Amino acid sequence: MLRVIVRRLLQLAVTLFALSILVFVWLRSLPGGPVDAMLGDRATPERRALLVKALGYDQPILVQYWRFLQRTLVGDFGASTRSGDSVLSVLGRAFPATIELTVAAMIIAVGLGVPLGYLAARYRGRMPDNLSVVGTLVGISIPIFFLGYLLKDVFTQHLHWFPPSGRISIGMDNTHVTGFFVLDGILTREWDASADAIWHLILPAATLATIPLAVIVRITRASVLDVLNEDYVRTAEAKGLRAKVVRQRHVLRNALLPVVTTIGLQTGALLAGAVLTEKVFNWGGLGTEITNSISGSRDYPVLQAVLMLAAIVFIVVNLLVDLSYAVIDPRVRVR
């Protein structure tokens, strides 16, 4: 197990190094560049020359990259050109919002996807299977932004069951501890704030969960069908083991490996999908920061920090998925 962790951490370091090169080169190839973004309408040749020298952009490209890498390693991404706040403070406000939304969406997707996929495989060719196939096709086909606006129209405008936007009601005097509003309410025992945060979370989380839910159902169904045809399952049944024991020990556990892989990939993909969901529900997370940094303000320091942070989260999630293989399948530990 330790050898697997060390190998994955080395891969993580190499991946982040390669990504830092791509981000560094890409941001400097964008129209205008960081200098014009900072100066805006005040961009005279004299001001531009002074800022280029102050930022070190007159140095050779390798020197610039080395300084960029040094600052990145210590978490110094500079200041936002839009607000003037440090990039770390911007991420500190936005990152918990996206993680909270992503975790809630994956709880819905996994909590419903694995049981529904198993039921579809168990009743193959019958009504539950047919409904799951149709439902997953619909879930994958509907664009997130369209579904978000549709759910808002039905559940906020007509039924008035959920709030239309935001993470918490205006005027709610909640204490901020971690930035995760649901968790903050639990830690401070402000149960009304926690309940209000959950109330705001349900609709955007359900919207974001549709695609991973559909994918997990399909993968679980296919994986369970493959396992049901294995010799060891038929042997277990022939020995007279109870159906519940066969399902838990021989079917579900062996079918989980591809499902866990899919869950890891979908969790990372939700960071990208959250851009549209956060825009629809005015959520104020990383997706919102990406949109604001690209459109109009060209806030390159925030953009490069968000890209690096998203990559780190994606890689760490997949590292945890790889380590979970050893828990699910003891043969992985042997190899």
N, C-alpha and C positions, 0 to 999 in steps of 0.2 A: 504493500500500500504506500509506504514512504517513497519508494522508487517511482511510483506512478505520480505522486504529488510533485516530486522534484522535476520530473520530466515535463509535466504540464506547466509548471511555473516557468521553466526555461522557454517553453513554447510561447507562454504569455509574454515574456520579456521580448522575444524576437518579433512577435506580432505587433506589439506596441511600438517597437522601434521602427518597423516598416511603416506603420500607420502614421507615426509622427512625420516621417519624410513625405508621405503623400499629402498630409494636411498642410505642411509647411509650403510645399511647392504649389499646391492647388490654390491656397489663399492668396499667394503672391501673383498668381496668374489671372485672378479675377479682374474684371474691368474696374478701373479707378484705383484699387488697392487701398490698404489701410490709411495711407497718408491723406488721400482725398476724402476718405470717410471721416477722418478726424477733423479736418479743416472745414469741410462743407463749402458754404458760399464764401468763406473768408480765404479761399485757396489762391493766394498770389504766388508768383514765382519765388519771392523772397521768403515768405512764410513756409512754402513747401520745401525749399532748400534747407532751412533751419530745422524743420521737423524731421526730414530725411536724415540729417546728420545726428539729431538727438536720439532717434530710434535706432541708429546704427545701420540704416539701409544703404549707406554708401560703402559699407564694408563688403569684402568678397562673400559670395553666397555661402561658402562653407563656414565662415566665421559667424555669419548670421544664424545658420542652422545650429551651430554649437551653442550659441548664446540662448537660442530658443529652447534647445534641449535641456540646458542647465536650469532655466527658469521653470520649465515644465516639471522637472524632477522634484523641485521643491514646492510645486503648487503655485508658482507665481505666474499667473496668466495676464497680469496687467489690470487695466481698468476698462470698464465698458465705455465705448464712445457715445453711447446713447444716453446713459444716465449718469456717468461719472463714478458710479460705485465700483468697488473692486469686483472682478469676475467671480471670485470665490463667494462673495456675499450674494451675487445674483444666482449662482448655482445653489447656494444654501437655501434660497427661497423656492427655487423651481424644482430641484431634484426630489425632495420628499413628495411633492404633489404628483409627479409622474410615477414614482415607485408605488405610492399608495393606490393610484389608479390601476397600474399594471398588476399588482398583487391581487387586488379585488377582482379584476377581469380574469386572471388565471385561476382563482378559486372557483369562480363560476364555470370556467371552461373545463377544468379538471374534474370538479365535483359532479358535473353533469355529463361530460364527455366520456369518461371511462365507464360508468354504469350503462349509459345508453349504447355505447359501442359493444359492450359485452352482451347486452340484451339483444341487439341486432344480430350478433353472431349466433347466439343461442337459439334464436327463433328465425334462422335463415330462411328466406323465401316466404315468410309469413308477414302479417300486418306490422309488427314492430320493426322488422327489417326494412320493409318497403317505406314506412314513414321516416325512418332514419335516413335512408338514401335520399328521399325527396327533400327532407329538412336540411341535410348537409349541403346539397346542391344549391338550395336557396340561400343558405347562410354564406356560402363562399361567393355567390354571384352578386349579392347586393353590396354596393359600395358603402363604406362606413359612413361617409358624410351624408348620404341619402338616408340611410337607416337612422342616423342620429337626429336629423331634422324630422323624420317621420315619427320617431318615438317622442320627441319633444312636442310635436303638434298634438299627438294623441293623449299623452299622459300629463302634459303640463297645461296645454291650452284648453282641452276639452274635459278631461277627467279631473284635472287639478290634483293629481296624486303626488307629483314630485316637483321640486323647484326647477326652473328652466336653465339655470346656469350657476356657476360659482361653486366653491368648496364648502361654504358655510353661510348661514343667513346673515344678512346685513344687520348690525347691531348686536350680534351674539358676542358677549364679552368672554371669550375663551382664552385660556393661558397657553402661550406657545412655549413648548419645551423642546420637542424634537423636530417640529415642522410637519409631522404626520398628525393631522387633526383628530383622527379617530383614536390613535394611541395617546395623544396628549390629553384627551378627555378622560381616558381610563387612568392614566398616571396621576392626574390631578383630581380625580373623582368628580369631575364636572360631567356627570352623566348626560345632562341635556345637550351639552356641546358635542359629545361623542355621538349621541343619537342623531343630532342634526347633521353632523358630518357624514354619517352613514346614509342618511336620507338623501343628501346631495350626491353621494357616491354611486347609488344603485343604478341610475339611468345611464351615465357615461360608462360605467363598468360593464353593464349589459351590452351596450353598443360595441365597446372594444372587444368583448369576449366572443362575438359571433363567429369570426373567422377561425380563431384557434379552437373554439368549441367544435365547429364542423370538421376541422382537420383531425382533431383528437378522436372524434367519433369514428371517422373513416379508418384511421390507423389502428385503433383498438379493435374494430370489427375485423379487419384483415388479419391482424396479428393473432387474435383469438381463433379465427377459422383455421389458420395454419397450425396452431398448437393442437387443436382438437383432432387433427388428422395424424398426429404423431403416434408412434408405437407405444411410448411410455404411458400415454393417456389411456389407450385401449387396454394396456396391461393392468393399469390401476383399476380400471372399471371391471376387468375380468377377475381381479382378486376379490372383488366384492366390497371395495371401499365405498363409503357413503358419497353421494353426489356432491355434498358440500365440501368434503375433504378433497375430492378430485378437482373441484373448481378452484379452491383456494391454493392448494399446494402444487398442483401440476399444470393447471391451465393459466390462471391469472398471473402467477409469479413468472412463468416462462414467457408470457405474452407481454410483460411490462417493459422489456428492454427497448424495443422500437418506440413504445409509447413515451417512455421517459426521454428518449432522444428528441422526439417531436415536441414534448413539453419545453425542453430547454431551448430549442430553436424558435418556438413560438413566443417564448418569454422575451428573447432578444428582439424578435421582429416587432413586438408590441411597442417598443421604444420608438420605432419609426411610425407605426400605425397610430400612435397616440397624438401625432401632430394634427391629424384631421379631427380626431375626437375632441382634443382640447380646444381646437378652434371653434367647433360647434357649441360646446358647453362652456366656453370661456373659463377653462380650468386653471390656467396660469402655471403650467409645468414646463418641462424641457421643450415640448413641442411648440408651445407659445414662444419661448425664447428663440428657437430656431427660426420660426416664421418672422418674428420681429427683427432678428439679426440679418436676415436675407433681404427682406422687403424694405426698401427705402433707407433705413439707417446704416446698413452695411457694417454692422457691429462685429468686426472680424475677431477681436479678442474673445468675445462670448461664444461666437460660432466655433472657433477652434477648440475651446474648452469643452463645449457640449459634445462635439464629435469625439474627442478623446475620452470623455467620461462615458458616453454611450458604448464605445468600443470596449472599455474596461468592464462595464457591467455585462455586456454580451459574452465576453471571454470568461469572466468569473462564473457566470451562470452555466456555461458549457463545461467548465472545470468541475463544478459541483455535480453536473450530470454524469460526467465520466467517473467520478468517485462513487456515485450512487450505484453504478453497475456492480461494483464489488459487494455491495450490500444485498442487491437483488439476486445476483447470480454468483455463487461461490467459485465457479470455474474461472471467473475473471481474475480473482485473487491468485489462483494457481498460475495463470499465464503471466 
